[in-house]
Amino acid sequence: MKVWIDGEFFGEADAKVSVFDHGLLYGDGVFEGIRMYHNRIFKLREHIERLYWSAKALLLEIPMSPEELVRACVATCQANGLRDGYIRLLVTRGKGTLGLDPRRCPRPSVIIIASTIQLYPEKYYEEGLTIVTVPTTRNSVNSVNPAIKSLNYLNNILARIEANNAGVEEAILLNSDGFVAECTGDNVFIVHKGRLLTPPQSAGALYGITRGTVLDCARDLGIPSAEPNLSRYDVYIADEMFLTGTAAEMVPVVKVDGRVIGNGRPGPVTASLLAAFRDRTRTDGEIIFPADSGAVLT
Ligand code: PXG
């Protein structure tokens, strides 16, 4: 594997950061998780746009232009011979002192790791997930806003540990007002009486790229959608439910906190949105190997 760090490729064993990097010392940095499908990097420009938004919120200056980042991501996939898989793009505050002041870090570091991806088993898509709500509440939008995709994922990791303890694969985090925020690495959607509903960013959700794509698909399919505050009650009485994320794409949920959702099977609105989503992954995104692009499914 070749890892891109600040403009150079390193072998896996030599791909290292300093112990004085504030990304390690304080979780001070931002990241993106991006998919490649069929020789294309899906929604790469949207991911890079969000990376700049996250960095802006942290007054972290990315030492490259968006176009340079696009080219570096493509080059990293090419260097690893990858047409399908996963990119982890990180910007850390960089090497500084033991004090937390970011002004002591003269140069942020950019890291790009391209690899294959571990997917959920097909069974979860066919049968749907069972999940729970967990005691850890989502970070407040007024502290570390969950819209910032930062390197500090402890809020999510605490919830993931609680999900593990409950023996489930994902968990709903509520915000401190008791409304549904999102899951540990996925956004939440429900379908109620034909309407597609997902919590707003202000409830403690990330502006997920998959979330945005699913909302676009809904518009194309004529499915009405809205972003209201949702309580656990709204979830329990939903007709359908699914989660969205770069890794999961769209995964149906059939049970929450012991309540069966709808008829306990993945529903028809979920299925039609998933088909529309998968269509987009075939035609949308930056081409990796231009010479192969004639062979890309359209
Ligand atoms: N919420 C959170 C907290 C996330 O981390 C999403 C929603 C979905 O957003 P996208 O843009 O991916 O549709 C995410 C992103 C993993 C992994 O390894 C997953 C994410 C991030 C990092 C790692 O499963 N999900």
Residues whose N, C-alpha, C, O or C-beta is under 5 A from the ligand:
A	BS01	PXG	G33 E182 C183 T184 G185 D186 N187 L206 Y207 G208 I209 T210 R211 T244 G245 T246 A247
